[in-house]
Amino acid sequence: MAPFTHPISFVKEAAPLAHLCWKMGWNEANGGNFSWRLPREEIEAILTRHYPELAPGEPVPMPIDEPELDGEYFLVTGSGQFFRHALEKPNQVFGIVRITEGGTAWQKCWGFSSGAKPTSEFATHLVAHAIRKRVSDGRERMILHCHPPEFVALSFLEPLDTRRLTRVLWEKMPECIVIFPDGVRVVPLLLPGTVEIAQASSVELEHSRVISWSHHGIFASEENPDKIFALVETVEKAAAIHRKVLSAGGAKQAISTAMLRQLTEKFATLLVAPPVLLDD
């Protein structure tokens, strides 16, 4: 098969990621969503060079105002679009929108060829981008919401508690505390696509790049496609190990708090945040 190509470099990176998430079983049918905060000057230059005939659409009001994102561009999956079609129909699955009107509206700049709009979870994505842009000093640009089955299963097997969920995952693989030292923050069961879930998520996103939407899936923020995939991949593998341990009758031992502390000291330069859930 020929390598996937696209005139928009960001689509060229995002489409294989979306397709891989589908192959992993994380994004079935039209489940899940993705967004990428794009460098303004770079995406404007790309659109001008490859799509000079396109004019921005009319502003569409947003359910939540985000003045900190005014003028920002986002590559985002469309509502009702299937991740498995990302490679064959990228101009349909994805769109590029610009936040305008002082952060109160969005306008289409490219894509959504079948007439779709940004994902129904767009409000939560924008809340997340505003928070993680500030918290990470601009490093984090990408949001992925998906439904990793082992991780979702844990929400039916473990208490819906941030501390408990984080510790059982950290204790299953030494790499976990290096990959997600900020832990996994739990958001209670709320109706997807609402302002309420966006507001509840905003509280937890102040503290972590990874939040759990109880019985629903994972919502993660990172810098680029490789890092966001690795983040979810590591959480999901730890969840699978924990589920297997539970099915075998439960753990007889675990990685100790002392060892977790040694890991944080050894890999301090690699951590994106200090672990805050290590106290016994």
Secondary structure, DSSP 8 states (H G I E B T S, - for coil): ------SSHHHHHHHHHHHHHHHTTSS-TT--EEEEEE-HHHHHHHHHHH-TT------EE-SS--GGGTT-EEEEEBTT--GGGTTT-HHHHEEEEEEETTTTEEEEEEE-TTS--B-TTHHHHHHHHHHHHHHTTT---EEEEE--HHHHHHHHHS-S-HHHHHHHHHTT-TTHHHH-TT-EEEE----TTSHHHHHHHHHHHTT-SEEEETTTEEEEEESSHHHHHHHHHHHHHHHHHHHHHHHTT--S----HHHHHHHHHHTGGG-SS-------
